[in-house]
Amino acid sequence: LVFVGRNVSKSLDDRLTGDFQWAAEMGETRPDGTLAWFEGDPGDESPWLQVWDKNGRLLYRSAVAERLPISESVPLSSQPGRAILSVEAATGPFRLMSAPSSIADQPVVIQVARTEVESLRELRELELILLLGLPLSVALAGFGGYSLACRALAPVDRMAERAHAIT
């Protein structure tokens, strides 16, 4: 279960890294100097995205980030280097990545996030399956082993009964 949890966490971190690379490559400067990103079709899953300048001023926030604010993103925007951490939001836990980058030669801090709700739900389902399935499988294996041993030792029992009858 711990191994699966680590793999799920690593997979989510890999998706965040992909979101970060997308955000760094898809950012563009408008004629008025502001930054913009393509957020996809309304039916698509848009990423949670925020972009800060080097002075800690919010330059861009996606519609998803506007709807689901993460309070820890503000202090994280001023920290140097890359950081990935789990944070709480109104709708549940999120995995947040914050790292420096540059858009049109302008230094920025890009933050992307994804919900951990689905991953945690899958881990709980696996835990439930293991908790219920393991005792059941042990019981079935024990019953199967007992009946197999009884059948395999039946000739020995018959020989012991004949030997007892002879004596």
Summary of the structure (lengths in Angstrom):
residues: 167
radius of gyration: 29.0
end to end distance: 58.4
largest distance: 109.2
contacts: 433
relative contact order: 0.14
helix: 50%
strand: 26%
